Amino acid sequence: MTKTTGGKSDPRVVEAINHAFDLDSKGQTELAVQRLSALIAEFPTVGSVHACLALFLYRSGRFDEAIEHGRKAVQLSPKSGIASAVLHRALWKTGKRIEALDEMKRLLAIRPSEVYSKMIEEWNLGEDVESAIEAAKRAIRKDDRHKFG
């Protein structure tokens, strides 16, 4: 999008996102959430705003809301590694591990991700991404059966 269409390159969006990060760095995460929530009313189709809001919601422990905005962010900006990573973390934190792995798989099908590649490497499940994710899913399902079975 261009500046004239009110997209992500609109200087108001860039300024508001930068201001939200400044607020967060000063421990004012809730104020950052409020500012970005207001910005979404004006720019509801800008994925970066939803991604940043998801990040700050996650940091403030509001995981379900982080998931909601993370999902919107990846819908609007499917190649965004930040949006994907925030959504992945929020899903994982709420116990939705299979969905978190599916999000990882979705992004990796589109483009490489250094964050996800490091995670897979740390799992030590091999270099084949697809196999590593499926192995992690099997382990989660097995663990869930033991917890609830």
Beta strands, then each sheet from edge to edge (+ up, - down):
end
